[in-house]
Amino acid sequence: MTHFHFVGIKGAGMSSLAQIMHDLGHKVQGSDIKNYVFTEIALKNKGIEILPFDADNIKEDMVIVQGNAFPDTHEEVIRAHDLNLKVIRYHDFLGHVINQYTSVAVTGAHGKTSTTGLLSHVMNGDKKTSFLIGDGTGLGIPASDYFAFEACEYRRHFLSYHPDYAIMTNIDFDHPDYFKDVDDVFNAFQEMARNVKKAIIAWGDDTHLRKLKADVPIYYYGFSENDDIYADNIQFSEKGTQFDVYIDKVYYDSFLSPQFGDHNILNALAVIAISYLEGLNVANIKEALETFGGVKRRFNETKVGQQVLVDDYAHHPREISATIETARKKYPTKEVIAVFQPHTFSRTQAFLEEFAACLSLADKTFLCEIFGSIRENNGELTIQDLVKRIEGATLIDESTVNVLEDYSNAVILFMGAGDIQKIQRAYMENIGVTTSF
């Protein structure tokens, strides 16, 4: 048994990894800021101690896992080096963990968390699968056959991984504080493709993914007969989305997903492709797909009267568009109200016009002040630069949430990667509803 200390344990990936090591029988603790972060719930439920940052947290018998957001000058990291302890970055540590299993990396600019959550749930319907999801959820199952994990492209961290399979959901320009342009992003994914051992599952409509070169087979998925695996005969009902799956133009089976939206069908196709290539039992896969309840902060619904309150991590224009599309398809008779908090000044600046365009798809948009990050907490633009680009958009904060009561028959989308949950929490408390986050 190893004694691990996680520096920045409330980070989504760090929280997940800490839970995995705890489940596998190791002693685990960690440190972080005192402010509430939703990932701490799972940690506390497993009895994992969360401490405030302090150099005295570091003891001589520990292995230190250093969160990627924290520099080598952090007081705990300095103490660890002073004690000659092993200090390993999150992505490097995860790279070692996955080598013990048949591993499936899920990467892409968008859809990583939802696809990883679906993959881990569905595969566990037939084979033991440990998993790390970017919503702060992790599970280490002793004697697992598989390991499903989210692999982030930021700062090319995913190049630390050499998975058996990789699902690549899409390539898009994001993280403008690191990547120069979409070609730079593509080059990172091209490097990642060289690391894959068995096969790549890639979205067929992505022009960048179609240019990938790899030493393993690439299976494209989508809605076209030109794809290696595609969905057809798509039908919507109260139960969700029913669709037929074809592989190499041959009918494979019919599947039912309880979710709505084209992106959710695409996620399911990628998961079905992995299950097919690994020869998993299709009946078990179908049954597991039908029981998937989603992941944290991905279209998580709370119904209050005729209102549907949705907590969603969407923080990029494409993700916002997909979330609005899901709301329109699932609740076609309701208004769609967007409550959005931009995440980081650099991303807001880079996608200012795109944010305005996608948020204009909602019936009404409310905006929160820009949320900074540990790496970046200021910028030249303000939220007013976005407000003036969206017709009818207004600002909202915890003191003005009562305006949302005016939309009695609406889906209200609380979107963002920062602390947008405080706005939903304030609104729910304002109308007398108990919150669980």
Secondary structure, DSSP 8 states (H G I E B T S, - for coil): --EEEEETTTSHHHHHHHHHHHHTT-EEEEEE-SS--TTHHHHHHTT-EEEES-GGG--TTEEEEE-TTS-TTSHHHHHHHHTT-EEEEHHHHHHHHHTTSEEEEEESSSSHHHHHHHHHHHHTTTS-EEEEETTTEEE--TT-SEEEEE---GGGGGGG---SEEEE-------TTT--SHHHHHHHHHHHHTT-SSEEEEETT-TTGGG---SS-EEEEESSTTSSEEEEEEEEETTEEEEEEEETTEEEEEEEES--SHHHHHHHHHHHHHHHHTT--HHHHHHHHHT----TTSSEEEEETTEEEEEE---SHHHHHHHHHHHHHH-TTSEEEEEE--B-HHHHHHTHHHHHHHHTTSSEEEE---B--SS----S--THHHHTTSTT-EE--TTSGGGGGG-TTEEEEEE-SSSTHHHHHHHHHHTT-----
